[in-house]
């Protein structure tokens, strides 16, 4: 324990010395650094707020009640933790069918969801077809989570544009009678598959869409698959 305290005091002295020197160079920066609690084992104290440093973190400590000296965390590995569009892990996961919601959660109202960093709306129309569309209407940007589910597709609550589950624009109220918008354009949509009370989406390149995998574990004799929301 005395060795830990000794290291802490030595490190604290080095921090104060660096801060005193930085105060001579930049009083504002020095004030910001002085207001920040610094762990005793960091060798580089010149980073700005919000910047993280990779730390060698031992798995064990050698004294009781010493978690204070074990608080550092390694820098986030964005190649593994980021799954938004264009990220390595995100593009990898988009090559597979992903479960996005329970079938029982699709009722009379559209449901807004966020999957792999994308804001989307999922719904089941009155004929039973399921759709996953980009959240905002391409006409004026209104959120389709407030849309009206119809016999076929979902209708934007603002100007009434109607979209089918595959992104086809079925109606464009308010446009001139000779408008060809709905014949030339589509709204962003992803294909879905319903299985065992779950809704799966494929969010990868349309030309590379695989068949939905029917695993042997789906139909084991004497077993039945149940899906339920987490509590």
Secondary structure, 3 states (H helix, E strand, C coil): CHHHHHHHHHHHHHHHHHHHHHHHHCHHHHHHHHCCCCCCCCCCCCCCCCCCCCCCCCCCCCCCCCHHHHCCCCCCCHHHHCCCCCCHHHHHHCCCEEEEEEHHHCCCCCEEEEECCEEEEEEECCCCCEEEEECECCCCCCEHHHCEECCCCEECCCCCCEECCCCEEEECCCCCCCCCHHHHCECCEEEEEEECCEEEEECCCHHHCCCCCCCHHHHCCCCCCCCCCCC
